[in-house]
């Protein structure tokens, strides 16, 4: 598994920002958005509204919760 962190440009409430995530987290996050039938930016905006810390960390915690609750399955 790669630990390289990749920056992604996203739009939240009309302004551009970037998030930095490891590829496995980004891939699972994209899968979660697809399974919910929402855009990546829409899911990020939802997380952004509820977060208490760093946005990249909040996305990682979202992905972790999805995996732990069985809503997402990591690739082998």
PyMOL commands that set and color helices and strands:
alter all, ss='L'
color gray80, all
select helices_A, chain A and resi 23-36+40-50+55-68
alter helices_A, ss='H'
color red, helices_A
select strands_A, chain A and resi 5-12+15-22
alter strands_A, ss='S'
color yellow, strands_A
deselect
rebuild
show_as cartoon
